Amino acid sequence: MNTPDALAALRALGHESRLAAYRQLVQAGPDGLPVGDLRDRLALPPATLTAHLNVLRAAGLVGDEREGRVIRVRADYARMNALLAYLTENCCAGAAHCGPGNACPPTPSGP
């Protein structure tokens, strides 16, 4: 992932409702959620959710697919993992024990 793509993704996630929607989609797994179910979980008006999903879609964080009359929205896990990798690529100066899911060791306190 390059810096402009990372910035777009972070901007998209920088709103409470968009972050909540994205987290719901990540938690839903690869099957995603129908838009109506997502709307019910977030208690957002349809137009508001649509606007937020458009921002997440433009950042490449979610995709959707029509299934008859239902639109199913899914988190793009490859994009999420690319963002996490970008954010942590130099964690702990590149030490092998560091990365997503691993905490960097605490900074030693001064004498």
All heavy atoms as an XYZ file, in Angstrom:
808
protein
N       0.853     -1.175      0.000
C       0.000      0.000      0.000
C       0.894      1.231      0.000
O       1.916      1.260      0.675
C      -0.903     -0.028      1.237
C      -1.761      1.208      1.383
S      -3.024      1.103      2.670
C      -4.243      0.128      1.842
N       0.480      2.229     -0.739
C       1.247      3.471     -0.774
C       0.616      4.500      0.159
O      -0.479      4.309      0.676
C       1.366      3.991     -2.207
C       0.021      4.273     -2.835
O      -0.892      4.767     -2.181
N      -0.126      3.959     -4.106
N       1.342      5.576      0.380
C       0.890      6.592      1.336
C      -0.454      7.208      0.963
O      -1.328      7.327      1.833
C       1.967      7.677      1.513
O       3.154      7.040      2.020
C       1.529      8.766      2.475
N      -0.709      7.607     -0.296
C      -2.024      8.175     -0.605
C      -3.179      7.200     -0.334
O      -4.240      7.604      0.159
C      -1.927      8.516     -2.099
C      -0.463      8.732     -2.336
C       0.217      7.738     -1.437
N      -2.985      5.911     -0.621
C      -4.031      4.923     -0.348
C      -4.251      4.760      1.154
O      -5.385      4.627      1.619
C      -3.684      3.574     -0.978
C      -3.791      3.587     -2.490
O      -4.425      4.514     -3.048
O      -3.231      2.669     -3.117
N      -3.167      4.769      1.916
C      -3.281      4.662      3.370
C      -4.010      5.869      3.938
O      -4.882      5.730      4.806
C      -1.900      4.523      4.006
N      -3.687      7.050      3.434
C      -4.366      8.258      3.904
C      -5.853      8.225      3.582
O      -6.688      8.604      4.413
C      -3.721      9.504      3.295
C      -2.344      9.852      3.834
C      -1.703     10.947      2.993
C      -2.432     10.248      5.289
N      -6.206      7.756      2.395
C      -7.625      7.654      2.014
C      -8.352      6.687      2.937
O      -9.477      6.960      3.384
C      -7.748      7.214      0.556
N      -7.732      5.564      3.242
C      -8.359      4.586      4.131
C      -8.515      5.147      5.536
O      -9.579      5.010      6.155
C      -7.542      3.301      4.153
N      -7.495      5.803      6.035
C      -7.569      6.370      7.383
C      -8.597      7.492      7.462
O      -9.326      7.604      8.456
C      -6.191      6.848      7.830
C      -5.175      5.727      8.058
C      -3.783      6.308      8.256
C      -5.576      4.856      9.229
N      -8.680      8.320      6.412
C      -9.711      9.371      6.380
C     -11.101      8.739      6.408
O     -11.990      9.210      7.110
C      -9.565     10.237      5.137
C      -8.678     11.441      5.311
C      -8.797     12.438      4.161
N      -8.483     11.851      2.861
C      -7.267     11.756      2.348
N      -6.228     12.212      3.012
N      -7.077     11.223      1.163
N     -11.282      7.674      5.630
C     -12.585      7.012      5.577
C     -12.969      6.445      6.937
O     -14.140      6.485      7.324
C     -12.569      5.902      4.524
N     -12.008      5.935      7.666
C     -12.285      5.357      8.983
C     -12.342      6.404     10.089
O     -12.690      6.085     11.222
C     -11.216      4.309      9.319
C     -11.209      3.085      8.418
C      -9.994      2.223      8.706
C     -12.502      2.297      8.556
N     -12.032      7.651      9.761
C     -11.960      8.719     10.746
C     -13.293      9.350     11.093
O     -13.339     10.507     11.512
N     -14.368      8.621     10.948
C     -15.697      9.104     11.327
C     -16.363      8.007     12.140
O     -16.287      6.825     11.781
C     -16.517      9.421     10.074
C     -17.847     10.019     10.378
N     -18.918      9.262     10.775
C     -18.272     11.298     10.350
C     -19.957     10.059     10.972
N     -19.580     11.301     10.726
N     -17.000      8.377     13.225
C     -17.570      7.393     14.149
C     -18.502      6.398     13.466
O     -18.395      5.183     13.677
C     -18.301      8.117     15.281
C     -18.842      7.197     16.338
C     -19.508      7.944     17.481
O     -19.481      9.191     17.506
O     -20.060      7.260     18.353
N     -19.402      6.874     12.634
C     -20.361      5.972     11.982
C     -19.695      5.071     10.950
O     -20.029      3.893     10.826
C     -21.485      6.766     11.315
O     -22.254      7.436     12.291
N     -18.729      5.620     10.203
C     -18.030      4.788      9.220
C     -17.178      3.733      9.903
O     -17.118      2.578      9.462
C     -17.181      5.644      8.288
C     -18.017      6.420      7.289
C     -17.197      6.999      6.177
N     -16.258      8.014      6.597
C     -16.532      9.308      6.684
N     -17.736      9.759      6.372
N     -15.607     10.173      7.055
N     -16.513      4.111     10.987
C     -15.720      3.140     11.727
C     -16.622      2.050     12.300
O     -16.291      0.859     12.233
C     -14.920      3.830     12.839
C     -14.020      2.925     13.680
C     -12.995      2.209     12.803
C     -13.325      3.745     14.761
N     -17.759      2.435     12.835
C     -18.706      1.447     13.380
C     -19.204      0.512     12.284
O     -19.292     -0.709     12.485
C     -19.875      2.159     14.059
N     -19.524      1.048     11.121
C     -19.985      0.224     10.000
C     -18.888     -0.735      9.567
O     -19.138     -1.935      9.366
C     -20.411      1.113      8.830
N     -17.680     -0.233      9.446
C     -16.569     -1.076      9.014
C     -16.310     -2.188     10.022
O     -16.111     -3.347      9.658
C     -15.315     -0.220      8.804
C     -14.192     -0.991      8.186
C     -14.265     -1.417      6.860
C     -13.074     -1.329      8.922
C     -13.238     -2.141      6.281
C     -12.041     -2.055      8.347
C     -12.128     -2.456      7.034
O     -11.116     -3.179      6.472
N     -16.345     -1.858     11.297
C     -16.130     -2.877     12.330
C     -17.212     -3.937     12.292
O     -16.932     -5.124     12.475
C     -16.050     -2.219     13.704
C     -14.768     -1.394     13.851
C     -14.605     -0.908     15.236
N     -14.548     -2.108     16.090
C     -14.104     -2.119     17.312
N     -13.675     -1.026     17.855
N     -14.086     -3.228     18.021
N     -18.451     -3.527     12.054
C     -19.531     -4.509     11.931
C     -19.276     -5.454     10.762
O     -19.492     -6.664     10.864
C     -20.880     -3.808     11.746
C     -21.449     -3.192     12.991
C     -21.903     -4.220     14.002
O     -22.511     -5.221     13.658
N     -21.594     -3.966     15.265
N     -18.802     -4.898      9.659
C     -18.541     -5.717      8.473
C     -17.353     -6.654      8.694
O     -17.376     -7.809      8.253
C     -18.322     -4.831      7.250
C     -19.565     -4.068      6.809
C     -19.210     -3.038      5.752
C     -20.636     -5.023      6.308
N     -16.335     -6.178      9.368
C     -15.191     -7.037      9.675
C     -15.638     -8.172     10.589
O     -15.292     -9.338     10.373
C     -14.041     -6.221     10.315
C     -12.975     -7.124     10.908
C     -13.425     -5.287      9.279
N     -16.452     -7.863     11.586
C     -16.942     -8.877     12.516
C     -17.866     -9.875     11.829
O     -17.923    -11.038     12.228
C     -17.673     -8.214     13.686
C     -16.753     -7.455     14.611
C     -17.505     -6.625     15.628
O     -18.706     -6.794     15.835
N     -16.809     -5.711     16.271
N     -18.565     -9.439     10.791
C     -19.508    -10.322     10.088
C     -18.793    -11.412      9.308
O     -19.394    -12.422      8.958
C     -20.396     -9.500      9.156
N     -17.514    -11.209      9.019
C     -16.763    -12.211      8.287
C     -16.917    -12.058      6.792
O     -17.490    -11.080      6.299
N     -16.428    -13.043      6.038
C     -16.395    -12.938      4.580
C     -17.771    -12.863      3.918
O     -17.887    -12.389      2.799
C     -15.647    -14.189      4.123
C     -15.271    -14.934      5.337
C     -15.776    -14.225      6.536
N     -18.814    -13.307      4.604
C     -20.163    -13.230      4.025
C     -20.724    -11.815      4.054
O     -21.678    -11.510      3.350
C     -21.118    -14.174      4.747
C     -20.819    -15.636      4.454
O     -20.192    -15.925      3.408
O     -21.193    -16.482      5.282
N     -20.158    -10.952      4.891
C     -20.643     -9.585      4.979
C     -22.045     -9.518      5.535
O     -22.521    -10.445      6.186
N     -22.721     -8.421      5.234
C     -24.080     -8.190      5.728
C     -24.920     -7.534      4.646
O     -24.417     -6.703      3.893
C     -24.066     -7.235      6.932
C     -23.460     -7.718      8.231
C     -23.328     -6.552      9.202
C     -24.315     -8.819      8.829
N     -26.199     -7.868      4.608
C     -27.098     -7.081      3.766
C     -27.148     -5.649      4.296
O     -27.059     -5.422      5.509
C     -28.450     -7.776      3.939
C     -28.127     -9.157      4.414
C     -26.867     -9.002      5.232
N     -27.282     -4.703      3.401
C     -27.300     -3.291      3.808
C     -28.372     -3.042      4.859
O     -28.137     -2.322      5.831
C     -27.494     -2.366      2.584
C     -27.737     -0.934      3.022
C     -26.279     -2.424      1.678
N     -29.527     -3.643      4.709
C     -30.605     -3.450      5.680
C     -30.228     -3.915      7.077
O     -30.551     -3.263      8.071
N     -29.540     -5.043      7.164
C     -29.086     -5.536      8.468
C     -28.059     -4.598      9.077
O     -28.098     -4.317     10.280
C     -28.488     -6.939      8.345
C     -29.527     -8.006      8.049
O     -30.737     -7.685      7.997
O     -29.120     -9.169      7.857
N     -27.145     -4.122      8.255
C     -26.135     -3.181      8.734
C     -26.812     -1.902      9.225
O     -26.475     -1.380     10.293
C     -25.117     -2.877      7.635
C     -23.980     -1.933      7.991
C     -23.151     -2.467      9.160
C     -23.098     -1.688      6.769
N     -27.768     -1.425      8.472
C     -28.504     -0.209      8.863
C     -29.202     -0.420     10.206
O     -29.163      0.443     11.082
C     -29.515      0.157      7.780
C     -30.240      1.464      8.058
C     -31.270      1.779      7.004
N     -32.298      0.741      6.981
C     -32.602     -0.015      5.926
N     -31.963      0.149      4.786
N     -33.539     -0.923      5.999
N     -29.830     -1.585     10.395
C     -30.504     -1.870     11.661
C     -29.523     -1.919     12.827
O     -29.811     -1.418     13.907
C     -31.262     -3.196     11.581
C     -32.457     -3.135     10.641
O     -32.898     -2.016     10.280
O     -32.942     -4.222     10.251
N     -28.361     -2.517     12.611
C     -27.366     -2.624     13.675
C     -26.828     -1.270     14.085
O     -26.487     -1.048     15.242
C     -26.201     -3.503     13.234
C     -26.562     -4.966     13.128
C     -25.372     -5.777     12.689
N     -25.730     -7.166     12.491
C     -24.863     -8.156     12.517
N     -23.577     -7.909     12.712
N     -25.268     -9.393     12.327
N     -26.730     -0.358     13.123
C     -26.155      0.956     13.399
C     -27.200      2.014     13.708
O     -26.850      3.115     14.142
C     -25.308      1.411     12.206
C     -24.120      0.516     11.863
C     -23.478      0.979     10.559
C     -23.110      0.497     12.989
N     -28.472      1.708     13.434
C     -29.566      2.658     13.653
C     -29.322      3.977     12.914
O     -29.462      5.058     13.473
C     -29.796      2.896     15.139
N     -28.950      3.860     11.640
C     -28.716      5.036     10.798
C     -29.806      5.136      9.734
O     -30.288      4.111      9.244
C     -27.365      4.927     10.089
C     -26.114      5.024     10.944
C     -24.873      4.739     10.110
C     -26.010      6.399     11.572
N     -30.167      6.350      9.351
C     -31.102      6.506      8.240
C     -30.488      5.944      6.955
O     -29.250      5.992      6.780
C     -31.298      8.020      8.130
C     -30.830      8.576      9.432
C     -29.787      7.626      9.943
N     -31.306      5.417      6.050
C     -30.776      4.812      4.823
C     -29.837      5.715      4.026
O     -28.774      5.272      3.591
C     -32.038      4.473      4.018
C     -33.112      4.326      5.041
C     -32.750      5.293      6.141
N     -30.213      6.967      3.841
C     -29.371      7.871      3.044
C     -28.031      8.128      3.724
O     -26.995      8.230      3.061
C     -30.099      9.186      2.787
N     -28.040      8.217      5.033
C     -26.805      8.448      5.782
C     -25.870      7.252      5.650
O     -24.673      7.406      5.391
C     -27.122      8.720      7.266
O     -27.965      9.868      7.355
C     -25.860      8.954      8.076
N     -26.428      6.042      5.811
C     -25.600      4.841      5.669
C     -25.043      4.744      4.255
O     -23.875      4.420      4.066
C     -26.392      3.576      6.015
C     -25.616      2.275      5.854
C     -24.368      2.264      6.725
C     -26.503      1.082      6.152
N     -25.865      5.038      3.257
C     -25.399      5.003      1.872
C     -24.221      5.942      1.662
O     -23.225      5.577      1.035
C     -26.550      5.363      0.907
O     -27.575      4.378      1.038
C     -26.091      5.424     -0.528
N     -24.319      7.140      2.206
C     -23.225      8.111      2.070
C     -21.953      7.579      2.732
O     -20.858      7.686      2.163
C     -23.628      9.452      2.672
N     -22.087      7.006      3.924
C     -20.915      6.469      4.615
C     -20.321      5.282      3.857
O     -19.100      5.161      3.739
C     -21.273      6.067      6.041
C     -21.507      7.222      6.952
N     -20.649      8.301      7.050
C     -22.506      7.472      7.831
C     -21.103      9.158      7.939
N     -22.243      8.674      8.423
N     -21.165      4.405      3.342
C     -20.668      3.263      2.574
C     -19.970      3.717      1.299
O     -18.985      3.104      0.877
C     -21.802      2.288      2.251
C     -22.339      1.493      3.441
C     -23.547      0.661      3.019
C     -21.257      0.621      4.061
N     -20.441      4.784      0.700
C     -19.777      5.323     -0.500
C     -18.358      5.778     -0.188
O     -17.449      5.588     -0.993
C     -20.588      6.459     -1.105
C     -21.815      5.964     -1.845
O     -21.878      4.809     -2.262
N     -22.794      6.836     -1.998
N     -18.154      6.377      0.978
C     -16.812      6.809      1.372
C     -15.917      5.588      1.604
O     -14.778      5.550      1.149
C     -16.870      7.709      2.633
C     -15.469      8.018      3.149
C     -17.626      8.998      2.332
N     -16.442      4.588      2.306
C     -15.665      3.368      2.556
C     -15.358      2.642      1.251
O     -14.257      2.121      1.064
C     -16.421      2.445      3.515
C     -16.567      2.947      4.945
C     -17.537      2.069      5.726
C     -15.217      3.009      5.641
N     -16.312      2.628      0.342
C     -16.130      1.982     -0.967
C     -15.052      2.709     -1.772
O     -14.178      2.087     -2.369
C     -17.459      1.972     -1.725
C     -17.478      1.090     -2.941
C     -18.852      1.084     -3.613
N     -19.901      0.564     -2.757
C     -20.877      1.288     -2.211
N     -20.964      2.592     -2.438
N     -21.793      0.746     -1.449
N     -15.096      4.050     -1.772
C     -14.119      4.841     -2.519
C     -12.702      4.616     -1.992
O     -11.742      4.670     -2.756
C     -14.478      6.331     -2.457
N     -12.577      4.329     -0.703
C     -11.273      4.067     -0.110
C     -10.849      2.610     -0.309
O      -9.749      2.228      0.102
C     -11.298      4.400      1.379
N     -11.708      1.814     -0.912
C     -11.386      0.414     -1.170
C     -11.525     -0.491      0.030
O     -11.057     -1.624      0.010
N     -12.177     -0.013      1.079
C     -12.298     -0.807      2.299
C     -13.465     -1.779      2.276
O     -13.471     -2.755      3.028
C     -12.409      0.117      3.519
C     -11.154      0.938      3.804
C     -11.441      2.002      4.847
C     -10.019      0.037      4.239
N     -14.474     -1.490      1.456
C     -15.630     -2.388      1.346
C     -16.012     -2.552     -0.114
O     -15.683     -1.726     -0.963
C     -16.863     -1.877      2.140
C     -16.544     -1.693      3.615
C     -17.428     -0.602      1.560
N     -16.697     -3.627     -0.363
C     -17.270     -3.878     -1.674
C     -18.690     -4.371     -1.481
O     -19.075     -4.743     -0.367
N     -19.466     -4.343     -2.533
C     -20.831     -4.832     -2.405
C     -21.214     -5.659     -3.616
O     -20.551     -5.610     -4.656
C     -21.815     -3.691     -2.173
C     -21.764     -2.629     -3.246
O     -21.661     -2.970     -4.434
O     -21.817     -1.445     -2.897
N     -22.264     -6.421     -3.436
C     -22.750     -7.307     -4.481
C     -24.266     -7.405     -4.372
O     -24.799     -7.558     -3.275
C     -22.114     -8.688     -4.281
C     -22.514     -9.710     -5.290
C     -21.834    -11.046     -5.026
O     -21.085    -11.178     -4.040
O     -22.084    -11.962     -5.815
N     -24.905     -7.285     -5.507
C     -26.365     -7.416     -5.522
C     -26.726     -8.885     -5.552
O     -26.196     -9.670     -6.327
C     -26.959     -6.706     -6.730
C     -28.479     -6.791     -6.767
C     -29.084     -5.875     -7.794
N     -29.005     -4.475     -7.432
C     -29.812     -3.855     -6.576
N     -30.741     -4.537     -5.952
N     -29.682     -2.584     -6.336
N     -27.642     -9.270     -4.666
C     -28.180    -10.627     -4.607
C     -29.699    -10.509     -4.714
O     -30.385    -10.406     -3.709
C     -27.787    -11.312     -3.301
C     -26.304    -11.493     -3.113
C     -25.932    -12.027     -1.743
O     -26.791    -12.032     -0.828
O     -24.778    -12.438     -1.582
N     -30.193    -10.480     -5.937
C     -31.631    -10.247     -6.123
C     -31.972     -8.836     -5.712
O     -31.439     -7.872     -6.249
N     -32.828     -8.717     -4.716
C     -33.232     -7.402     -4.232
C     -32.362     -6.892     -3.094
O     -32.554     -5.792     -2.594
C     -34.683     -7.459     -3.772
C     -35.648     -7.721     -4.897
C     -37.059     -7.808     -4.418
N     -37.374     -6.685     -3.542
C     -38.574     -6.307     -3.209
N     -39.611     -6.966     -3.673
N     -38.782     -5.295     -2.414
N     -31.411     -7.694     -2.670
C     -30.573     -7.362     -1.520
C     -29.177     -6.974     -1.994
O     -28.627     -7.592     -2.900
C     -30.480     -8.578     -0.567
C     -29.486     -8.328      0.548
C     -31.848     -8.925     -0.012
N     -28.628     -5.953     -1.361
C     -27.228     -5.591     -1.600
C     -26.446     -6.031     -0.370
O     -26.741     -5.617      0.749
C     -27.053     -4.084     -1.849
C     -27.796     -3.681     -3.110
C     -25.568     -3.729     -1.946
C     -27.799     -2.195     -3.388
N     -25.464     -6.883     -0.590
C     -24.619     -7.402      0.486
C     -23.290     -6.653      0.460
O     -22.668     -6.519     -0.577
C     -24.384     -8.891      0.299
C     -23.596     -9.522      1.426
C     -23.593    -11.028      1.320
N     -24.914    -11.592      1.511
C     -25.459    -11.886      2.686
N     -24.779    -11.666      3.786
N     -26.668    -12.398      2.766
N     -22.885     -6.148      1.611
C     -21.647     -5.379      1.745
C     -20.642     -6.225      2.518
O     -20.984     -6.856      3.517
C     -21.892     -4.043      2.480
C     -20.638     -3.195      2.509
C     -23.032     -3.278      1.846
N     -19.410     -6.220      2.035
C     -18.341     -6.998      2.663
C     -17.107     -6.120      2.880
O     -16.784     -5.288      2.047
C     -17.935     -8.165      1.772
C     -18.992     -9.202      1.584
C     -18.527    -10.290      0.607
N     -19.515    -11.336      0.485
C     -20.497    -11.337     -0.407
N     -20.603    -10.351     -1.264
N     -21.362    -12.333     -0.440
N     -16.426     -6.372      3.986
C     -15.133     -5.728      4.212
C     -14.123     -6.347      3.255
O     -14.174     -7.546      2.978
C     -14.691     -5.927      5.655
N     -13.221     -5.538      2.750
C     -12.135     -6.040      1.913
C     -10.962     -6.340      2.847
O     -10.217     -5.443      3.246
C     -11.753     -4.999      0.862
C     -10.714     -5.501     -0.121
O      -9.844     -6.306      0.280
O     -10.760     -5.084     -1.285
N     -10.827     -7.615      3.196
C      -9.803     -8.012      4.160
C      -8.391     -7.815      3.620
O      -7.476     -7.489      4.376
C     -10.008     -9.466      4.604
C     -11.223     -9.616      5.476
C     -12.443     -9.989      4.938
C     -11.157     -9.360      6.838
C     -13.562    -10.108      5.728
C     -12.276     -9.469      7.641
C     -13.479     -9.843      7.081
O     -14.598     -9.955      7.862
N      -8.198     -7.999      2.328
C      -6.871     -7.785      1.745
C      -6.461     -6.327      1.924
O      -5.310     -6.019      2.267
C      -6.860     -8.184      0.273
N      -7.405     -5.418      1.699
C      -7.119     -3.983      1.865
C      -6.856     -3.654      3.335
O      -5.953     -2.877      3.650
C      -8.301     -3.181      1.319
C      -8.095     -1.720      1.288
C      -7.164     -1.349      0.186
N      -7.355      0.035     -0.170
C      -6.827      0.583     -1.217
N      -6.108     -0.132     -2.037
N      -7.017      1.839     -1.475
N      -7.657     -4.237      4.229
C      -7.454     -4.021      5.658
C      -6.069     -4.510      6.071
O      -5.332     -3.810      6.769
C      -8.520     -4.758      6.470
C      -8.344     -4.645      7.973
S      -9.520     -5.628      8.913
C      -8.887     -7.285      8.621
N      -5.699     -5.701      5.618
C      -4.390     -6.246      5.967
C      -3.256     -5.415      5.366
O      -2.206     -5.243      5.992
C      -4.291     -7.705      5.539
C      -5.169     -8.590      6.396
O      -5.431     -8.292      7.552
N      -5.631     -9.674      5.817
N      -3.472     -4.888      4.172
C      -2.458     -4.025      3.561
C      -2.273     -2.751      4.376
O      -1.142     -2.275      4.561
C      -2.837     -3.695      2.116
N      -3.370     -2.191      4.880
C      -3.276     -0.993      5.711
C      -2.541     -1.302      7.014
O      -1.651     -0.552      7.422
C      -4.672     -0.418      6.005
C      -4.708      0.811      6.915
C      -3.925      1.976      6.322
C      -6.159      1.213      7.181
N      -2.884     -2.409      7.649
C      -2.194     -2.792      8.881
C      -0.703     -3.018      8.626
O       0.141     -2.600      9.424
C      -2.824     -4.043      9.480
C      -4.219     -3.858     10.059
C      -4.816     -5.204     10.441
C      -4.198     -2.910     11.227
N      -0.392     -3.664      7.524
C       1.010     -3.904      7.189
C       1.738     -2.585      6.944
O       2.879     -2.403      7.387
C       1.116     -4.813      5.967
N       1.083     -1.655      6.253
C       1.688     -0.343      5.997
C       1.971      0.378      7.312
O       3.037      0.966      7.497
C       0.750      0.498      5.119
C       1.254      1.888      4.871
C       2.161      2.141      3.848
C       0.839      2.947      5.669
C       2.636      3.425      3.626
C       1.310      4.229      5.453
C       2.207      4.466      4.437
O       2.687      5.730      4.220
N       1.010      0.326      8.233
C       1.161      1.032      9.503
C       2.223      0.412     10.397
O       2.805      1.098     11.237
C      -0.181      1.068     10.243
C      -1.267      1.912      9.595
C      -2.589      1.709     10.313
C      -0.880      3.383      9.578
N       2.475     -0.866     10.224
C       3.399     -1.558     11.128
C       4.679     -2.020     10.447
O       5.488     -2.706     11.073
C       2.712     -2.775     11.774
O       2.294     -3.673     10.749
C       1.531     -2.352     12.624
N       4.899     -1.635      9.193
C       6.051     -2.169      8.470
C       7.390     -1.825      9.115
O       8.353     -2.558      8.962
C       6.034     -1.748      7.005
C       6.350     -0.289      6.757
C       6.240      0.071      5.284
O       6.270     -0.840      4.443
O       6.099      1.256      4.996
N       7.467     -0.757      9.832
C       8.718     -0.393     10.480
C       8.620     -0.479     11.997
O       9.451      0.091     12.710
C       9.155      1.013     10.057
C       9.505      1.049      8.590
O      10.162      0.150      8.084
N       9.036      2.064      7.897
N       7.637     -1.200     12.466
C       7.449     -1.360     13.909
C       8.697     -1.983     14.522
O       9.251     -2.944     13.979
C       6.235     -2.253     14.157
S       5.927     -2.621     15.888
N       9.126     -1.449     15.617
C      10.288     -1.976     16.351
C      11.502     -2.082     15.443
O      12.278     -3.047     15.533
C       9.967     -3.333     16.961
S       8.490     -3.326     17.990
N      11.645     -1.150     14.529
C      12.775     -1.126     13.596
C      12.869     -2.405     12.781
O      13.943     -2.868     12.441
C      14.082     -0.854     14.338
N      11.701     -2.986     12.475
C      11.671     -4.167     11.623
C      11.995     -5.465     12.329
O      12.215     -6.485     11.677
N      11.985     -5.504     13.649
C      12.279     -6.738     14.390
C      11.245     -7.804     14.043
O      10.075     -7.512     13.846
C      12.277     -6.457     15.888
N      11.679     -9.037     13.965
C      10.817    -10.145     13.540
C       9.647    -10.374     14.478
O       8.596    -10.845     14.047
C      11.641    -11.420     13.414
N       9.764    -10.071     15.738
C       8.692    -10.336     16.697
C       7.593     -9.288     16.665
O       6.616     -9.402     17.380
C       9.275    -10.422     18.114
C       9.780     -9.102     18.615
N      11.029     -8.640     18.272
C       9.220     -8.164     19.385
C      11.212     -7.449     18.845
N      10.127     -7.142     19.513
N       7.733     -8.301     15.847
C       6.796     -7.187     15.831
C       5.902     -7.269     14.603
O       6.268     -7.839     13.590
C       7.580     -5.876     15.829
S       6.572     -4.457     16.230
N       4.729     -6.718     14.687
C       3.802     -6.684     13.567
C       2.386     -6.749     14.070
O       2.139     -6.760     15.270
N       1.413     -6.828     13.164
C       0.021     -6.890     13.590
C      -0.194     -8.051     14.560
O       0.278     -9.159     14.349
C      -0.746     -7.113     12.291
C       0.157     -6.585     11.241
C       1.559     -6.836     11.733
N      -0.858     -7.764     15.652
C      -1.139     -8.785     16.642
C      -0.034     -8.937     17.670
O      -0.211     -9.587     18.685
N       1.102     -8.357     17.424
C       2.206     -8.411     18.367
C       2.476     -7.003     18.877
O       2.578     -6.085     18.103
C       3.490     -8.949     17.708
C       3.325    -10.354     17.223
O       2.740    -11.189     17.893
N       3.823    -10.628     16.023
N       2.605     -6.886     20.157
C       2.876     -5.570     20.735
C       4.361     -5.279     20.646
O       5.188     -6.146     20.857
C       2.416     -5.534     22.180
N       4.681     -4.036     20.324
C       6.073     -3.621     20.373
C       6.493     -3.600     21.826
O       5.690     -3.287     22.713
C       6.235     -2.236     19.764
S       6.001     -2.211     17.979
N       7.735     -3.925     22.121
C       8.177     -3.900     23.513
C       8.108     -2.478     24.059
O       8.266     -1.517     23.305
C       9.611     -4.412     23.458
C      10.040     -4.299     22.038
C       8.794     -4.291     21.194
N       7.852     -2.361     25.341
C       7.773     -1.004     25.913
C       9.109     -0.301     25.802
O      10.160     -0.922     25.793
C       7.398     -1.254     27.383
C       7.718     -2.683     27.632
C       7.689     -3.403     26.315
N       9.018      1.006     25.713
C      10.223      1.831     25.662
C      10.852      1.828     27.041
O      10.175      2.058     28.035
C       9.863      3.271     25.253
O       9.160      3.232     24.032
C      11.091      4.134     25.123
N      12.148      1.542     27.104
C      12.803      1.557     28.421
C      12.725      2.956     29.032
O      12.872      3.947     28.337
C      14.245      1.173     28.140
C      14.311      0.750     26.718
C      13.064      1.211     26.040
N      12.464      3.001     30.324
C      12.409      4.297     30.979
C      13.813      4.745     31.319
O      14.724      3.928     31.493
C      11.546      4.225     32.240
O      12.024      3.201     33.095
N      13.974      6.011     31.385
C      15.286      6.586     31.672
C      15.749      6.290     33.079
O      14.960      5.918     33.937
N      17.062      6.465     33.348
C      17.600      6.197     34.699
C      17.103      7.160     35.725
O      16.628      8.148     35.610
C      19.107      6.310     34.533
C      19.374      6.870     33.192
C      18.082      6.853     32.430
